[in-house]
Amino acid sequence: MENLKLFVGTFCPFCVKVERFMEENNIKNVDIVNIDTDVEARNFLVEHGGKRQVPCLFAGDKPLYESNDIIEFLKKTSL
């Protein structure tokens, strides 16, 4: 499986939605990085994703935005 990294923000309800889905479905193969506490992660997100929007799931080197799209991707690849 691809390397999965989820970029989240501290006060983002859409990030909480994705994280809650992952917790409820015991998905543990995703690294979670908070861009509000990790400047390098924030810079990476902007540089490689093109914007500072969270949540953003990187599957390999491809960004995926929007909480519902991320959840659908995780359903197909992790469950």
FIFI-375902 format. One record per residue (C-alpha): x, y, z. Coordinates in steps of 0.5 Angstrom, whole numbers, padded with zeros to 4 digits, always signed. Each point is the difference from the previous one (the first is absolute). Example, Ala and Ser with C-alpha at 12.3 -4.5 7.8 and 13.67 -1.06 7.14 Angstrom:
! FIFI-375902
+0025-0009+0016
+0002+0007-0002
***
This chain:
! FIFI-375902
+0000+0000+0000
+0002+0007-0001
+0003+0005+0005
-0006+0003+0003
+0001+0007+0004
-0006+0004+0002
+0001+0008+0001
-0005+0003+0005
-0001+0006+0004
-0001+0001+0007
-0007+0003+0000
-0003-0003-0007
-0007-0004+0001
+0002-0003-0007
+0006-0003+0003
-0003-0003+0006
-0005-0003-0004
+0005-0004-0004
+0004-0001+0006
-0006-0003+0004
-0002-0004-0006
+0007-0003+0000
+0000-0001+0007
-0007-0004+0000
+0003-0004-0006
+0006-0002+0004
+0004+0003-0006
+0007+0001+0002
+0005+0000-0006
-0001+0007-0001
+0005+0005+0003
-0004+0007+0003
+0004+0006+0000
-0003+0007+0003
+0002+0006-0005
-0001+0005+0006
+0005-0003+0004
+0005-0003-0005
+0003+0006-0004
+0003-0005-0005
-0006-0004-0001
-0004+0006-0002
+0006+0003-0005
+0000-0007-0003
-0008+0000-0001
+0000+0007-0003
+0006-0002-0004
-0002-0007-0003
-0008+0001+0001
+0000+0007-0003
-0004+0002+0006
-0001+0000+0008
-0007-0003+0000
-0001-0006+0005
-0002-0005+0000
+0005-0003-0005
+0002-0007-0001
+0006-0001-0004
+0000-0007-0003
+0007-0001-0003
+0002+0007-0003
-0008+0002-0002
-0004+0004+0005
-0007-0001+0001
-0005+0005+0003
-0007+0000+0003
-0001-0004+0006
-0006-0004-0004
+0005-0002-0005
+0006-0002+0005
-0005-0004+0003
-0003-0003-0006
+0008-0002-0002
+0001-0003+0007
-0006-0004-0001
+0003-0003-0006
+0007-0001+0002
+0000-0001+0007
-0006-0004+0002
***
